[in-house]
C-alpha cells in the first residue's frame, strides 16, 4: 500500500486475536476504530473483504475466464488452537458481514487449528527433511500465537507408512 493510502488506514497488530474475548485489546488503534463505530468483528470483516477482493483480481489475472464467487468456495481457515466455539462464531459473523458466505448457517467452513495444519503439511511437504515414523513424538509449535500441540504419528496416520 502506498503512503498516500496508508494515511486513510489504521494498523492493527495481531488483528485475528481481536475476536478472542478472553484477550484484552487496549491500544490507540482499537480506540480509533471504536470511535468509528467498529468492533472486532467489523475489523476482521473489513480485512476479509479486502483480502478476497485481492484474491479475485489475482485469479482473474492468471485466468481471465475464471469465475470467482466466494459463495461457491469451501473455506478452510487456520485458526489459533486456543480459539473457542464462540470465537469461531465471531469469525463466521465476520465472513457474513464481508459477504463471503450467504448465511451464518453456511456449512462449507472448516476450521483447522494452526498446529494441526502444520502437522498435516509435514507428510505432504516437498521440503520435508525428515520422515516421520510410527510412534515418533511430534511437537508442533505455532510461533505466531505460541500454540503448542503434541502428537504421535500412529494416532493420526494409523495404517500408513
Secondary structure, DSSP 8 states (H G I E B T S, - for coil): --HHHHTTS---TTGGGGG-TTS---SHHHHHHHHTT--HHHHHHHHHHHHHHHHHHHHHHH-TT----GGG--EEEEE-TT--HHHHHHHHHHHHHTTSSSSTT-S-EEEEEHHHHHHHHHHH-TT--S---TT-EEEEEETTTTEEEEEEHHHHSTT--
